[in-house]
Amino acid sequence: MLLEAMGLHIQSTVRRVLIEDIGSGDVTAALIPEDARATARVISREAAVLCGSAWFDAVFAELDERIHVTWNAADGARVQPDQVLCTLSGPARALLTGERAALNLLQTLSGTATRAAQYADAVQGLPVRVLDTRKTLPGLRMEQKYAVRTGGCHNHRHGLYDGILIKENHIAAAGSITAAITTARALNTQLPIEVEVENLQQAQEGLTAGADILLLDNFDLDGLRNAVALNAGRIKLEASGGVTLANIRGIAETGVDFISTGALTKDLLSIDLSMRFVGI
């Protein structure tokens, strides 16, 4: 989903986040005079890839349309420690009320984008795409999928509705790889059929049965090279399982088309950001 088409989704997410934080009202911000105005800055405390500015803006737009945010960096920018990312001005109460919700979203999405950029950098120059998975934070899948793209990696399927991925338990329930693929073809969904395989014998079965993509699960490097040779360029190959920053380039060099890893979205560290008032 393109960011330009995500307006309603962003608004829905932000409203849910604000309800969680504000509840019946911000009893501490009520200590500030209602007519007080303030200026604040958001500062990065570490190097990162910025992501989530639209969600940040939406928090304050939801609270008070008089708040103005001026950005010094755009999503996808590589920012440095002590860099001023944006300046806000407007009613002090609303700035205080929205501070944590806005920073939580910005920190989380920047953390996701930063992790994605590390993985993208690790395979730079090689003809492989690094993919995310469905191992996302509950309720923030669209956000994290956007952050993955912002960091330079790519999206796998968004959910159970936009891609057929036949995994170990599906195969067990269907009876075999061949049976599962045959049933998937009969559904005539026009979606590519991907099947998870754990060894070369299963890979051959998947090829014979007509899979569009093979997911090579936890293959070692020799196993990946053998699978690439067996495939001989017929369909796309995806490597997954045990992928780290330390080994991803070696995996990419085997000749697979895709490498997927849940580490892009589930093992993230939120970026350290702070919002400081500079005038009131």
FENSUL-V534849 format. One record per pair of residues at least 4 apart in sequence whose ideal C-beta (glycine too) atoms are under 6 Angstrom apart, sorted by the first residue. I is the first residue (numbers start at 1). J is the second residue. Records with the same first field share a line. If there is no record, write none. Layout:
BEGIN
I->J, J
END
This chain:
BEGIN
1->5, 6
6->10
9->142
10->54, 55, 58
14->58, 59, 62
17->101
18->22, 101
21->101
22->26
26->97
29->93, 96, 97
32->36, 92, 93
36->92
37->91, 92
38->92, 95, 277, 280
39->89, 278, 279
40->88, 95, 275, 277
41->84, 87, 276, 278
42->85, 86, 273, 275
43->84, 274
44->48, 79, 83, 85, 273
45->81, 272
46->81, 272
47->80
48->79, 110, 114, 271
49->78, 113, 114, 117, 151
50->73, 75, 77, 79, 110
51->75, 109, 110, 113, 147, 150
52->56, 105, 106, 109
53->71, 75
55->105
56->102, 106
57->61, 69
59->98, 101, 102
60->67, 98
63->94, 97, 98
64->91, 94
66->90, 91
67->90, 94
68->89
69->86, 88
70->87
71->86
72->84
73->77, 79, 85
75->150
76->150
79->83
92->280
98->102
99->275
103->107, 273
106->110
107->270, 271, 273
108->270
109->143, 147
110->271
111->268, 269, 270, 271
112->144, 147, 265, 268
113->147, 150, 151
115->264, 268
116->148, 151, 153, 264
117->151, 152
118->245
119->130, 153
120->152, 153
122->245, 248, 249
123->128, 249, 252
126->252
128->252, 259
129->154, 258
130->153, 259
131->154, 156, 258, 260
132->148, 155, 156, 264, 265
133->156, 260, 262
135->262, 265, 266
136->141, 144, 265
140->144
144->265
145->155
148->153, 264
156->260
157->162, 163
158->162
163->191
164->184, 191, 193
165->194
166->170, 180, 195
167->196
170->174, 180
171->177, 180
174->179, 180
175->179
177->195, 205, 206, 209
178->209
181->193, 209, 210, 211
184->193
192->212
193->211, 212
194->213, 215
195->206, 211
196->215, 217
197->202, 203, 206, 214
198->202, 217
200->226
203->214, 227
206->211, 214
212->235
213->236, 238
214->237
215->238, 240
216->227, 239
217->240, 241
218->241, 242
219->223, 224
221->250
224->239, 254
225->254
228->254, 255
231->237
236->257
237->256, 257
238->258, 260
239->251, 256, 259
240->260
243->248, 259, 261
247->251
251->259
262->266
263->267
END
